Amino acid sequence: MMKKRLEGKVIVVSGGTKGVGRAAAEAFAKEGAIVAIAGRDKTAAQHILRLLEIYGQKGMFVYTDLKKVSDCKNLFDTVYDKY
């Protein structure tokens, strides 16, 4: 089996629950990345995380309002602490 290009990498996707962000999260997972989804829609994020599991990848959701510096800091602190 070929090694996936992003295997062992952790990628943070802002707006990963809809549109281009969702498509990017899926593409990164297909290539082996662990995907951290930042956004405000927890329900949509749960659907995406289940999809990532189908691709055999881990993922996480961190509620993030990108207009709030504290949320952005929390996002990266949380992802760094976990992975």
NUVEXKE-52362 format. One record per atom (N, C-alpha, C): residue number from 1; residue in one letter; x negated, y negated, z. Coordinates in nm, 3 decimals. Each point is the difference from the previous one (the first is absolute). Layout:
REM residues N
+-----+------+---------+---------+---------+
| seq | type |       x |       y |       z |
+-----+------+---------+---------+---------+
| NUM |    a |       X |       Y |       Z |
...
+-----+------+---------+---------+---------+
This chain:
REM residues 83
+-----+------+---------+---------+---------+
| seq | type |       x |       y |       z |
+-----+------+---------+---------+---------+
|   1 |    m |  -0.084 |   0.119 |   0.000 |
|   1 |    m |   0.084 |  -0.119 |   0.000 |
|   1 |    m |  -0.088 |  -0.125 |   0.000 |
|   2 |    m |   0.036 |  -0.097 |  -0.082 |
|   2 |    m |  -0.078 |  -0.123 |  -0.008 |
|   2 |    m |   0.025 |  -0.088 |   0.121 |
|   3 |    k |  -0.106 |  -0.067 |   0.041 |
|   3 |    k |   0.015 |  -0.097 |   0.108 |
|   3 |    k |   0.074 |  -0.122 |  -0.054 |
|   4 |    k |   0.094 |  -0.048 |   0.079 |
|   4 |    k |   0.075 |  -0.119 |  -0.040 |
|   4 |    k |  -0.086 |  -0.123 |   0.021 |
|   5 |    r |   0.017 |  -0.100 |  -0.086 |
|   5 |    r |  -0.087 |  -0.118 |   0.001 |
|   5 |    r |   0.002 |  -0.078 |   0.131 |
|   6 |    l |   0.112 |  -0.001 |   0.072 |
|   6 |    l |   0.011 |  -0.082 |   0.121 |
|   6 |    l |   0.001 |   0.085 |   0.128 |
|   7 |    e |  -0.035 |   0.125 |  -0.012 |
|   7 |    e |  -0.001 |   0.088 |   0.116 |
|   7 |    e |  -0.090 |  -0.055 |   0.110 |
|   8 |    g |   0.053 |  -0.003 |   0.122 |
|   8 |    g |  -0.076 |  -0.051 |   0.113 |
|   8 |    g |   0.006 |  -0.151 |   0.018 |
|   9 |    k |   0.069 |  -0.068 |  -0.088 |
|   9 |    k |   0.014 |  -0.147 |   0.009 |
|   9 |    k |   0.133 |  -0.036 |   0.066 |
|  10 |    v |   0.000 |  -0.113 |   0.069 |
|  10 |    v |   0.122 |  -0.054 |   0.058 |
|  10 |    v |   0.030 |  -0.131 |  -0.071 |
|  11 |    i |   0.123 |  -0.010 |  -0.051 |
|  11 |    i |   0.038 |  -0.119 |  -0.075 |
|  11 |    i |   0.123 |  -0.064 |   0.065 |
|  12 |    v |  -0.006 |  -0.130 |   0.022 |
|  12 |    v |   0.111 |  -0.076 |   0.055 |
|  12 |    v |   0.074 |  -0.065 |  -0.118 |
|  13 |    v |   0.132 |   0.023 |  -0.006 |
|  13 |    v |   0.081 |  -0.057 |  -0.107 |
|  13 |    v |   0.105 |  -0.091 |   0.062 |
|  14 |    s |  -0.011 |  -0.129 |  -0.026 |
|  14 |    s |   0.104 |  -0.092 |   0.048 |
|  14 |    s |   0.118 |   0.008 |  -0.095 |
|  15 |    g |   0.120 |  -0.004 |   0.055 |
|  15 |    g |   0.119 |   0.012 |  -0.083 |
|  15 |    g |   0.012 |   0.137 |  -0.063 |
|  16 |    g |  -0.045 |   0.102 |   0.072 |
|  16 |    g |  -0.005 |   0.135 |  -0.054 |
|  16 |    g |   0.131 |   0.074 |  -0.004 |
|  17 |    t |   0.109 |  -0.067 |   0.034 |
|  17 |    t |   0.129 |   0.069 |   0.002 |
|  17 |    t |   0.084 |  -0.024 |  -0.125 |
|  18 |    k |  -0.043 |  -0.093 |  -0.083 |
|  18 |    k |   0.081 |  -0.035 |  -0.118 |
|  18 |    k |  -0.091 |  -0.037 |  -0.117 |
|  19 |    g |   0.053 |   0.014 |  -0.118 |
|  19 |    g |  -0.063 |  -0.051 |  -0.121 |
|  19 |    g |  -0.143 |   0.045 |  -0.022 |
|  20 |    v |  -0.085 |  -0.096 |  -0.034 |
|  20 |    v |  -0.140 |   0.027 |  -0.032 |
|  20 |    v |  -0.073 |   0.059 |   0.120 |
|  21 |    g |   0.029 |  -0.049 |   0.120 |
|  21 |    g |  -0.065 |   0.053 |   0.120 |
|  21 |    g |   0.031 |   0.147 |   0.019 |
|  22 |    r |   0.126 |   0.038 |  -0.020 |
|  22 |    r |   0.038 |   0.140 |   0.012 |
|  22 |    r |  -0.071 |   0.084 |  -0.105 |
|  23 |    a |  -0.002 |  -0.046 |  -0.123 |
|  23 |    a |  -0.067 |   0.073 |  -0.108 |
|  23 |    a |  -0.149 |   0.016 |   0.031 |
|  24 |    a |  -0.061 |  -0.104 |   0.054 |
|  24 |    a |  -0.142 |   0.008 |   0.036 |
|  24 |    a |  -0.021 |   0.101 |   0.112 |
|  25 |    a |   0.086 |  -0.002 |   0.102 |
|  25 |    a |  -0.012 |   0.096 |   0.111 |
|  25 |    a |   0.009 |   0.143 |  -0.052 |
|  26 |    e |   0.093 |   0.026 |  -0.090 |
|  26 |    e |   0.014 |   0.134 |  -0.057 |
|  26 |    e |  -0.123 |   0.038 |  -0.080 |
|  27 |    a |  -0.049 |  -0.091 |  -0.083 |
|  27 |    a |  -0.117 |   0.029 |  -0.084 |
|  27 |    a |  -0.123 |   0.028 |   0.086 |
|  28 |    f |  -0.019 |  -0.079 |   0.105 |
|  28 |    f |  -0.115 |   0.021 |   0.089 |
|  28 |    f |   0.010 |   0.136 |   0.069 |
|  29 |    a |   0.120 |   0.037 |   0.044 |
|  29 |    a |   0.020 |   0.129 |   0.065 |
|  29 |    a |  -0.028 |   0.115 |  -0.096 |
|  30 |    k |   0.046 |  -0.012 |  -0.123 |
|  30 |    k |  -0.025 |   0.104 |  -0.100 |
|  30 |    k |  -0.149 |   0.022 |  -0.022 |
|  31 |    e |  -0.078 |  -0.107 |   0.019 |
|  31 |    e |  -0.144 |   0.010 |  -0.018 |
|  31 |    e |  -0.073 |   0.034 |   0.130 |
|  32 |    g |   0.077 |   0.034 |   0.106 |
|  32 |    g |  -0.061 |   0.052 |   0.122 |
|  32 |    g |  -0.020 |  -0.097 |   0.114 |
|  33 |    a |   0.045 |  -0.124 |  -0.014 |
|  33 |    a |  -0.019 |  -0.100 |   0.106 |
|  33 |    a |   0.101 |   0.017 |   0.113 |
|  34 |    i |  -0.041 |  -0.038 |   0.118 |
|  34 |    i |   0.091 |  -0.020 |   0.112 |
|  34 |    i |   0.055 |  -0.141 |  -0.018 |
|  35 |    v |   0.131 |  -0.015 |   0.003 |
|  35 |    v |   0.061 |  -0.129 |  -0.031 |
|  35 |    v |   0.068 |  -0.059 |   0.123 |
|  36 |    a |  -0.039 |  -0.122 |   0.033 |
|  36 |    a |   0.065 |  -0.075 |   0.107 |
|  36 |    a |   0.089 |  -0.104 |  -0.068 |
|  37 |    i |   0.129 |   0.012 |   0.025 |
|  37 |    i |   0.097 |  -0.089 |  -0.062 |
|  37 |    i |   0.035 |  -0.113 |   0.096 |
|  38 |    a |  -0.018 |  -0.122 |  -0.047 |
|  38 |    a |   0.037 |  -0.118 |   0.078 |
|  38 |    a |   0.124 |  -0.060 |  -0.063 |
|  39 |    g |   0.098 |  -0.028 |   0.083 |
|  39 |    g |   0.122 |  -0.059 |  -0.052 |
|  39 |    g |   0.099 |  -0.026 |   0.111 |
|  40 |    r |   0.124 |  -0.032 |  -0.042 |
|  40 |    r |   0.103 |  -0.032 |   0.099 |
|  40 |    r |   0.117 |   0.097 |  -0.004 |
|  41 |    d |   0.002 |   0.091 |  -0.096 |
|  41 |    d |   0.112 |   0.092 |  -0.016 |
|  41 |    d |  -0.038 |   0.140 |   0.048 |
|  42 |    k |   0.027 |   0.027 |   0.126 |
|  42 |    k |  -0.038 |   0.127 |   0.061 |
|  42 |    k |   0.069 |   0.119 |  -0.067 |
|  43 |    t |   0.127 |  -0.015 |  -0.035 |
|  43 |    t |   0.073 |   0.110 |  -0.062 |
|  43 |    t |  -0.061 |   0.038 |  -0.134 |
|  44 |    a |  -0.029 |  -0.100 |  -0.083 |
|  44 |    a |  -0.063 |   0.028 |  -0.130 |
|  44 |    a |  -0.138 |   0.061 |   0.020 |
|  45 |    a |  -0.073 |  -0.046 |   0.100 |
|  45 |    a |  -0.133 |   0.054 |   0.027 |
|  45 |    a |   0.007 |   0.147 |   0.038 |
|  46 |    q |   0.100 |   0.038 |   0.077 |
|  46 |    q |   0.014 |   0.140 |   0.038 |
|  46 |    q |   0.021 |   0.088 |  -0.123 |
|  47 |    h |   0.073 |  -0.048 |  -0.098 |
|  47 |    h |   0.020 |   0.075 |  -0.125 |
|  47 |    h |  -0.133 |   0.016 |  -0.074 |
|  48 |    i |  -0.077 |  -0.107 |  -0.006 |
|  48 |    i |  -0.129 |   0.005 |  -0.069 |
|  48 |    i |  -0.095 |   0.095 |   0.073 |
|  49 |    l |  -0.001 |  -0.004 |   0.132 |
|  49 |    l |  -0.089 |   0.088 |   0.075 |
|  49 |    l |   0.033 |   0.147 |  -0.024 |
|  50 |    r |   0.129 |   0.032 |  -0.012 |
|  50 |    r |   0.039 |   0.138 |  -0.032 |
|  50 |    r |  -0.050 |   0.038 |  -0.139 |
|  51 |    l |   0.007 |  -0.094 |  -0.092 |
|  51 |    l |  -0.049 |   0.024 |  -0.135 |
|  51 |    l |  -0.151 |   0.025 |   0.001 |
|  52 |    l |  -0.072 |  -0.078 |   0.079 |
|  52 |    l |  -0.145 |   0.018 |   0.009 |
|  52 |    l |  -0.034 |   0.139 |   0.052 |
|  53 |    e |   0.081 |   0.050 |   0.093 |
|  53 |    e |  -0.021 |   0.135 |   0.052 |
|  53 |    e |   0.015 |   0.104 |  -0.109 |
|  54 |    i |   0.090 |  -0.023 |  -0.095 |
|  54 |    i |   0.016 |   0.092 |  -0.112 |
|  54 |    i |  -0.129 |   0.008 |  -0.080 |
|  55 |    y |  -0.071 |  -0.112 |  -0.009 |
|  55 |    y |  -0.129 |  -0.003 |  -0.070 |
|  55 |    y |  -0.113 |   0.055 |   0.087 |
|  56 |    g |   0.036 |   0.041 |   0.123 |
|  56 |    g |  -0.099 |   0.057 |   0.090 |
|  56 |    g |  -0.086 |  -0.103 |   0.070 |
|  57 |    q |   0.049 |  -0.122 |   0.009 |
|  57 |    q |  -0.078 |  -0.108 |   0.061 |
|  57 |    q |   0.064 |  -0.053 |   0.126 |
|  58 |    k |  -0.085 |  -0.054 |   0.086 |
|  58 |    k |   0.045 |  -0.067 |   0.121 |
|  58 |    k |   0.034 |  -0.145 |  -0.034 |
|  59 |    g |   0.081 |  -0.056 |   0.083 |
|  59 |    g |   0.031 |  -0.141 |  -0.015 |
|  59 |    g |   0.058 |  -0.054 |   0.129 |
|  60 |    m |   0.010 |  -0.130 |   0.006 |
|  60 |    m |   0.060 |  -0.063 |   0.117 |
|  60 |    m |   0.065 |  -0.130 |  -0.042 |
|  61 |    f |   0.095 |  -0.045 |   0.081 |
|  61 |    f |   0.066 |  -0.128 |  -0.022 |
|  61 |    f |  -0.030 |  -0.090 |   0.118 |
|  62 |    v |  -0.034 |  -0.124 |  -0.029 |
|  62 |    v |  -0.019 |  -0.101 |   0.103 |
|  62 |    v |   0.087 |  -0.119 |  -0.038 |
|  63 |    y |   0.098 |  -0.031 |   0.086 |
|  63 |    y |   0.085 |  -0.116 |  -0.026 |
|  63 |    y |  -0.090 |  -0.123 |  -0.007 |
|  64 |    t |   0.010 |  -0.073 |  -0.111 |
|  64 |    t |  -0.086 |  -0.116 |  -0.020 |
|  64 |    t |   0.074 |  -0.108 |  -0.076 |
|  65 |    d |   0.006 |  -0.118 |   0.060 |
|  65 |    d |   0.049 |  -0.119 |  -0.069 |
|  65 |    d |  -0.126 |  -0.078 |  -0.038 |
|  66 |    l |  -0.032 |  -0.001 |  -0.129 |
|  66 |    l |  -0.126 |  -0.060 |  -0.045 |
|  66 |    l |  -0.009 |  -0.150 |   0.025 |
|  67 |    k |   0.110 |  -0.063 |   0.037 |
|  67 |    k |  -0.003 |  -0.142 |   0.033 |
|  67 |    k |  -0.052 |  -0.023 |   0.141 |
|  68 |    k |  -0.013 |   0.109 |   0.078 |
|  68 |    k |  -0.045 |  -0.011 |   0.139 |
|  68 |    k |  -0.140 |   0.056 |   0.014 |
|  69 |    v |  -0.094 |  -0.085 |   0.036 |
|  69 |    v |  -0.139 |   0.042 |   0.016 |
|  69 |    v |  -0.011 |   0.113 |   0.102 |
|  70 |    s |   0.077 |  -0.006 |   0.107 |
|  70 |    s |  -0.007 |   0.103 |   0.102 |
|  70 |    s |   0.043 |   0.137 |  -0.055 |
|  71 |    d |   0.099 |   0.002 |  -0.088 |
|  71 |    d |   0.042 |   0.125 |  -0.063 |
|  71 |    d |  -0.111 |   0.055 |  -0.090 |
|  72 |    c |  -0.066 |  -0.088 |  -0.074 |
|  72 |    c |  -0.108 |   0.044 |  -0.089 |
|  72 |    c |  -0.116 |   0.058 |   0.080 |
|  73 |    k |  -0.034 |  -0.065 |   0.109 |
|  73 |    k |  -0.107 |   0.051 |   0.086 |
|  73 |    k |   0.040 |   0.134 |   0.058 |
|  74 |    n |   0.124 |   0.011 |   0.046 |
|  74 |    n |   0.049 |   0.126 |   0.056 |
|  74 |    n |  -0.006 |   0.113 |  -0.103 |
|  75 |    l |   0.034 |  -0.032 |  -0.124 |
|  75 |    l |  -0.003 |   0.100 |  -0.107 |
|  75 |    l |  -0.138 |   0.062 |  -0.010 |
|  76 |    f |  -0.101 |  -0.082 |  -0.015 |
|  76 |    f |  -0.135 |   0.054 |  -0.020 |
|  76 |    f |  -0.057 |   0.062 |   0.127 |
|  77 |    d |   0.034 |  -0.056 |   0.116 |
|  77 |    d |  -0.044 |   0.062 |   0.125 |
|  77 |    d |   0.061 |   0.139 |   0.015 |
|  78 |    t |   0.128 |   0.014 |  -0.032 |
|  78 |    t |   0.070 |   0.127 |   0.013 |
|  78 |    t |  -0.057 |   0.105 |  -0.094 |
|  79 |    v |  -0.020 |  -0.038 |  -0.124 |
|  79 |    v |  -0.055 |   0.093 |  -0.100 |
|  79 |    v |  -0.142 |   0.039 |   0.038 |
|  80 |    y |  -0.081 |  -0.097 |   0.040 |
|  80 |    y |  -0.139 |   0.029 |   0.039 |
|  80 |    y |  -0.004 |   0.096 |   0.119 |
|  81 |    d |   0.084 |  -0.025 |   0.100 |
|  81 |    d |   0.002 |   0.085 |   0.119 |
|  81 |    d |   0.042 |   0.144 |  -0.033 |
|  82 |    k |   0.092 |   0.015 |  -0.094 |
|  82 |    k |   0.049 |   0.134 |  -0.033 |
|  82 |    k |  -0.096 |   0.077 |  -0.089 |
|  83 |    y |  -0.061 |  -0.068 |  -0.097 |
|  83 |    y |  -0.084 |   0.069 |  -0.097 |
|  83 |    y |  -0.146 |  -0.040 |   0.008 |
+-----+------+---------+---------+---------+
